[in-house]
Amino acid sequence: MDEFDRHLLNRLQHGLPLVRDPWGALAEELDCSAERIRQRLQELLDDGTLTRFGPMFDIEQLGGAFTLAAMTVPEQRFAEVTELLNNIPAVAHNYRREHAFNMWFVLACPSPEGIQHSIAEIEALTGLSVLNLPKEKTYHVGLHFPL
Amino acid sequence: MNSALSIAQQQQLRRMLENGLALTSRPYQVFAEQINSTEQAVIEHVQGLEEQGFFRRFGIVVKHRALGINANVMLVMDIEDERVHQVGEALGEAPGVNLCYRRPRRPDWPYNLFCMVHGRDRQAVEAHVIELLQQHNLQQRPHHLLFSTRAFKQRGGRYNQTGTI
């Protein structure tokens, strides 16, 4: 990753201009050609550094719901339970973390009732209890990684 | 919402938007052709969605591990109810804090404020969190750093249900 990449990715993490020719608008800002931007972005997509450009919809605005949940999974069952959870479509992220609650996952459902349903499903499938920690207040959401 | 697009066109556009913009000079023109509409109508619809807060963000989706961001920690704290709002606002604006939420305490879970901090490696993230706690005078509050050791599943928040927006 060179200086150009860093500029480009830092800029893009702040959003894409919502205009007819977004790459041309970026080219003017970054003082380079739109062609160069598109070519480099295609390479970064191809090698898996980037996944896509565009909007990430806010599921809650669309009537959907999220929650953060955790479980204490016995070590000998960790792989089995991971597999069970990863096959449930509502499980959006699943991380192992260093704590007695060692499995942390995000549930994303089209409706708030879906969350309760998914939790019941996970508890029934695994025989483990789920710690449900829905957010009460958002202070900041801005995944941004200065490069 | 008022839109020049029919409901079917809106739904189709939404699915295409979730897959991302084309790397061509007129990406909205590409969408317009797919749904038999005009570039202008598509841009106006997308602007309407943005203004109404339907997007969490509109930019790139990076695979942070591919960019050398290898460590992430969930910092959890127990902050007094009377000042959790103020502390949340302050930490939410602090550099390096990517997400900050208040969540409920539970009988077996004593923490009510959660921050996600990412960084190149564990040492850097840990040092940053210690600095944050000091700056905000929170070292004495019960807290815990939950490092992630593995990610088993990661997907973006996609919305594939039918319905209108």
Interface residues (C-beta under 8 A of the other chain):
Chain A: M1 L9 L12 Q13 H14 G15 L16 L18 V19 R20 D21 P22 W23 G24 A34 R38 L41 Q42 L45 D47 G48 T49 L50 T51 R52 F53 G54 P55 M56 F57 D58 I59 Q61 L62 G63 G64 F66 L68 T82 L85 N86 V91 A92 H93 N94 Y95 R96 R97 E98 H99 F101 W104 F105 A108 P110 L131 L133 P134 K135 E136 K137 T138 Y139 H140 V141 G142 L143 H144 F145 L147
Chain B: R14 L17 E18 N19 G20 L21 L23 T24 S25 R26 P27 Y28 Q29 E39 I43 V46 Q47 L49 E50 Q52 G53 F54 F55 R56 R57 F58 G59 I60 V61 V62 K63 H64 A66 L67 I69 M74 H85 G88 E89 L91 G92 E93 V97 N98 L99 C100 Y101 R102 R103 P104 R106 D108 W109 F114 H118 H144 L146 F147 S148 T149 R150 A151 F152 K153 Q154 R155 G156 G157 R158 Y159 Q161 G163 I165
